[in-house]
Amino acid sequence: MENDFLDKVEDNATVRIWSEKVQLEKGDSLAKDYVLELWDYTRISVTQNSLQELREIWDKWNDENKQLVYSNYGDLPYLLDIKVDEQLFRALAQYWNPAYSCFTFGRVDLVPTVEEYTALLYCPRFQVDKAYSRAAYVPAFWKKLMNITSMGEQWIKARIKQKGECKCIPWKNLRDLILAHPDGKKKVDVFSLSIYGLVIFPRALGHVDEAVSDFFDRLGKGVTPVPAILAETFRSLNACRLAGEGRFIGCAQLLIAWFHIHFWKVDKVSYRVFSGHYSPLKEIVEDDVEWRAPWLIPDEIFYHCGSFDWVPLLGIRGAVGYAPLLVLRQYNSRQFVPATHGLAQCEFLYRGENYNKKVKEISQAWN
């Protein structure tokens, strides 16, 4: 299978010729002599919600409830136990390149991809080619919550709060609902909604906001969450790097996990540590360390979308894009010049004029 993939990508002259031709004809994402002005150091906050109560609820559940979460929402619960190393995260953020939506270490570009996040959040129920897009008309927040929780209008409206620019429902109300809800399926839904609101899209600490409820409601129709998760991750990193400071409001747990599991020793021989002659430095010298995901051998990669020469991503609050052909090394494949024209200008928020038109254009490209 790996050889099939390499035949399609590494040795696929058609893709390489297409990419380099587009780059020559349309130009790069950035104008010639453009200088990206970034702060020398980005003071990024990785303030997290407390997840202790969610963990306690999960630990007390029986296998039936747990399997219902896994089958409907994938491996979400594992995120509750991933520790976020704040120092590592801050160091990693300094290498984020907003112009290309990727990490740039010297001359090497790296970025989480749709394929990788899909594998990490494993859920057979999601349709990988069916992406979330924000509708021009979004039903009222309380109506979304009624649909998700099966609670009455009066109960919902009494608990909705205003936090800054968005409406939210406090986590404590969702917690009480999980503990007391008579419907096992709805109990699982509210628990999973809480993970999305507190872990994956943690904008308002201690609350789940309106944008998350709209997104979550669409998951029931088989929509994949991955493009939206990537979009909000990239958008938050962009905002922090360009401002020189800010709070990261993407999923820090998933990004840290993605980063960690790419460091792979080609010849892992852990038993050597029990030898009296074991030398860590010697092993580092002798064994190669590759940046790749041995747990992911894709049959193909998603590298352009409709009329876009890269991949546009629709998040829950805005859109952004990334160019997977920048990071073929991650698939143990030969790198070549990627098509990036228009990539740097593709980010926008869901507000103001004409954003609905842009959302529709991207949604149609995915379809």
C-alpha positions in Angstrom: 0.0 0.0 0.0 2.8 2.4 0.8 4.5 1.7 -2.5 1.1 2.5 -4.2 1.0 5.8 -2.5 4.6 6.7 -3.4 3.9 5.7 -7.0 1.0 8.2 -7.0 2.7 11.1 -5.2 6.5 10.8 -5.0 6.8 9.6 -8.6 3.7 11.1 -10.0 5.1 13.4 -12.7 1.7 14.6 -13.6 1.1 16.2 -10.2 4.6 17.6 -10.0 4.4 19.1 -13.5 0.9 20.5 -12.8 2.0 22.1 -9.5 5.2 23.7 -10.9 3.3 24.9 -14.0 0.6 26.6 -11.8 3.3 28.2 -9.7 5.1 29.6 -12.8 1.9 30.8 -14.4 0.0 32.3 -11.4 3.0 33.1 -9.1 3.6 32.4 -5.5 1.2 33.1 -2.6 3.3 36.2 -1.8 4.5 38.9 -4.1 8.1 39.1 -5.0 10.3 40.8 -2.4 7.5 40.5 0.2 8.7 40.5 3.8 6.5 38.9 6.4 6.6 41.2 9.4 6.3 39.1 12.6 7.1 39.8 16.2 10.4 38.4 17.3 8.6 36.6 20.1 4.9 35.7 20.3 3.5 35.7 23.9 0.9 33.1 23.4 -1.3 31.9 26.2 -2.4 28.2 26.3 -5.0 28.7 29.1 -7.1 25.5 29.3 -10.5 24.6 30.8 -10.4 22.3 33.8 -11.3 18.8 32.5 -11.4 17.0 35.8 -15.2 16.8 36.0 -15.4 15.5 32.4 -12.8 12.8 33.2 -14.6 11.8 36.4 -17.9 11.4 34.4 -16.1 9.3 31.7 -14.4 7.1 34.3 -17.7 6.3 36.0 -19.5 5.4 32.7 -20.1 1.8 31.7 -18.8 0.2 28.5 -22.1 0.7 26.7 -22.0 4.5 27.1 -18.3 4.6 26.2 -18.8 2.6 23.1 -21.6 4.9 22.0 -19.2 7.8 22.2 -16.5 6.0 20.2 -18.9 4.8 17.5 -20.6 8.2 17.1 -17.8 10.7 17.7 -14.5 8.8 17.4 -11.6 8.9 19.8 -12.6 12.2 21.4 -12.3 11.0 25.0 -8.5 10.4 24.7 -8.1 14.2 24.4 -9.1 14.5 28.1 -5.9 12.8 29.2 -3.4 14.5 26.9 -1.2 16.9 28.9 -0.4 20.2 27.2 3.2 21.2 27.7 2.8 24.9 27.7 6.6 25.6 27.3 6.8 23.3 24.3 3.6 24.8 22.8 5.0 28.3 23.1 8.3 27.3 21.5 6.4 25.5 18.7 4.2 28.5 18.0 7.3 30.7 17.3 7.8 28.7 14.1 4.3 29.2 12.8 4.3 30.8 9.3 1.0 32.7 8.7 1.8 33.3 5.0 1.7 29.6 4.2 -0.3 28.2 7.1 2.5 25.9 8.2 5.4 25.5 10.7 8.7 26.5 9.1 11.9 25.1 10.7 14.7 26.5 8.6 14.0 25.2 5.1 11.6 22.5 6.2 7.8 23.1 6.3 5.5 20.9 8.5 1.8 21.1 9.1 -1.0 18.9 10.4 -3.0 17.6 7.4 -6.6 16.5 6.8 -5.5 12.9 6.5 -3.5 13.0 9.7 -6.2 14.6 11.9 -8.8 12.2 10.4 -6.6 9.3 11.4 -6.1 10.7 14.9 -9.8 11.4 15.5 -10.8 8.0 14.1 -14.5 7.7 13.5 -15.9 5.5 10.7 -19.2 7.4 10.9 -17.8 10.6 9.5 -17.7 11.2 5.7 -14.3 12.5 4.9 -15.4 14.4 1.8 -18.4 16.0 3.5 -17.2 19.2 5.2 -19.0 21.6 7.6 -20.0 24.9 6.1 -21.8 27.7 8.0 -25.3 28.3 6.6 -26.5 31.7 5.6 -29.3 31.3 8.1 -28.4 29.7 11.4 -31.3 28.8 13.7 -31.4 30.4 17.1 -28.9 29.1 19.7 -31.7 27.9 22.0 -33.3 25.9 19.1 -29.9 24.2 18.4 -29.6 23.3 22.1 -33.1 21.9 22.2 -32.3 19.6 19.3 -29.1 18.4 20.9 -30.3 18.0 24.5 -34.1 17.4 24.1 -34.7 19.9 26.9 -37.5 22.4 26.8 -37.4 26.0 25.5 -37.8 27.5 29.0 -35.0 25.4 30.5 -32.6 26.3 27.7 -33.4 30.0 27.6 -33.0 30.4 31.3 -29.4 29.1 31.1 -28.0 30.9 28.1 -25.5 33.6 28.9 -23.8 36.4 26.9 -20.0 36.2 26.9 -18.4 39.0 25.0 -19.6 38.8 21.4 -21.2 35.3 21.6 -24.0 33.5 23.5 -22.9 30.5 25.6 -24.2 27.9 27.9 -22.2 27.3 31.1 -20.4 23.9 31.4 -21.9 23.4 34.9 -25.4 23.3 33.4 -24.3 20.7 30.8 -22.6 18.7 33.5 -25.8 18.6 35.6 -27.7 17.5 32.5 -25.2 14.7 31.7 -25.5 13.4 35.2 -29.3 13.5 35.3 -30.5 13.0 31.7 -32.8 9.9 31.4 -31.9 9.3 27.7 -28.6 7.5 27.3 -28.1 8.7 23.7 -28.7 12.3 24.7 -26.4 11.9 27.7 -23.6 10.9 25.3 -24.4 13.7 22.9 -24.2 16.4 25.6 -20.9 14.8 26.9 -19.4 15.0 23.4 -20.7 18.5 22.8 -18.9 19.5 26.0 -15.6 18.1 24.7 -16.0 20.1 21.5 -16.8 23.2 23.5 -14.2 22.9 26.3 -11.3 21.1 24.5 -11.5 21.5 20.7 -13.0 25.0 20.4 -12.3 26.5 23.9 -13.2 30.1 23.2 -15.2 31.1 26.3 -13.6 29.3 29.3 -16.1 27.3 31.3 -18.7 27.7 28.6 -19.8 26.1 25.3 -20.6 28.9 22.7 -23.2 29.2 20.0 -20.8 28.5 17.0 -19.9 25.1 18.6 -23.6 24.1 18.9 -24.2 24.8 15.2 -21.2 22.8 14.2 -22.0 19.9 16.6 -25.6 19.7 15.3 -24.2 19.1 11.8 -22.0 16.1 13.0 -25.2 14.1 13.3 -25.5 14.3 9.5 -22.1 12.6 9.0 -20.1 15.8 8.4 -16.4 15.4 9.2 -15.1 17.7 11.9 -11.5 17.7 10.7 -11.4 20.7 8.2 -13.1 22.9 10.8 -10.7 21.9 13.6 -7.7 22.5 11.3 -9.2 25.9 10.2 -9.6 27.2 13.8 -6.2 25.9 14.7 -4.5 27.7 11.8 -6.6 30.9 12.3 -5.7 31.1 16.0 -2.0 30.6 15.3 -2.2 33.2 12.6 -3.9 35.7 14.9 -1.4 35.2 17.7 1.7 35.4 15.5 0.6 38.5 13.6 -0.3 40.3 16.9 2.7 39.1 18.8 0.5 37.8 21.6 -2.9 36.3 22.3 -4.6 33.2 23.6 -4.7 30.1 21.5 -8.3 29.0 21.1 -7.8 25.9 18.9 -7.3 22.3 20.2 -3.9 22.4 21.9 -4.2 18.8 22.9 -4.5 17.5 19.3 -1.8 19.8 18.0 0.7 18.6 20.7 -0.3 15.0 20.0 0.3 15.4 16.3 3.7 17.0 16.9 4.9 14.3 19.4 4.0 11.2 17.4 5.9 12.3 14.3 9.3 11.7 15.8 9.9 8.1 14.9 13.1 6.1 15.4 13.6 4.0 12.3 15.0 1.1 14.3 13.4 1.0 17.8 15.3 -1.3 20.1 14.1 -0.4 23.6 15.5 -3.6 25.0 19.0 -2.1 24.7 18.4 0.1 27.8 18.7 -3.1 29.9 22.2 -3.7 28.6 25.2 -2.7 30.7 26.9 -1.3 27.6 23.9 0.8 26.4 24.8 4.3 25.2 22.0 6.7 24.3 24.4 9.0 22.4 25.6 6.0 20.3 22.1 5.0 19.5 21.2 8.6 18.4 24.3 8.6 16.2 23.6 5.2 14.7 19.8 5.3 14.2 18.1 7.8 12.0 15.1 9.8 13.3 12.5 10.7 10.6 9.7 13.2 10.6 6.8 11.0 9.5 3.7 9.2 10.8 4.3 5.5 10.7 0.7 5.0 11.8 -0.6 6.6 8.6 -0.1 5.2 5.1 -2.6 7.0 3.0 -3.7 5.7 -0.4 -3.9 9.3 -1.6 -3.7 12.9 -0.3 -6.0 15.8 -0.7 -3.9 18.5 -2.3 -6.3 20.8 -4.2 -10.0 21.4 -4.2 -12.3 22.4 -7.1 -11.0 25.7 -8.5 -8.6 26.1 -5.6 -5.0 25.0 -6.2 -4.7 24.2 -2.5 -7.2 23.2 0.2 -9.6 25.8 1.6 -10.8 25.1 5.2 -14.1 26.3 6.6 -14.0 26.7 10.4 -16.8 27.6 12.8 -15.9 31.3 12.9 -13.9 31.9 9.7 -12.0 30.3 6.8 -8.4 29.8 5.9 -6.4 27.5 3.7 -3.3 25.3 3.5 -1.1 23.7 0.9 -0.5 19.9 1.5 2.0 19.8 -1.3 4.3 21.9 0.9 4.8 19.0 3.3 5.2 15.8 1.2 8.2 15.0 3.4 5.7 14.1 6.1 4.6 11.2 3.9 8.2 10.1 3.4 7.9 11.4 -0.2 10.0 13.6 -2.4 9.3 17.3 -2.1 8.6 19.5 -5.1 7.4 23.1 -5.7 3.8 23.5 -4.5 1.1 25.6 -6.0 0.2 28.4 -3.5 -1.2 31.3 -5.5 -3.9 33.1 -3.5 -3.3 31.1 -0.3 -2.1 34.1 1.8 -5.2 36.1 1.0 -7.8 33.4 1.6 -8.5 33.9 5.3 -11.7 35.7 6.3 -14.2 35.9 9.2 -17.9 35.1 9.1 -18.9 38.7 9.3 -19.2 41.8 7.2 -20.2 41.8 3.5 -19.9 39.0 1.0 -18.6 36.3 3.4 -21.6 34.1 2.6 -20.6 34.2 -1.1 -17.1 33.0 -0.2 -18.4 30.3 2.1 -20.7 29.0 -0.7 -17.8 29.0 -3.2 -15.6 26.9 -0.8 -18.5 24.6 0.1 -19.3 24.0 -3.6 -15.6 23.2 -4.2 -15.6 20.5 -1.5 -18.9 19.1 -2.9 
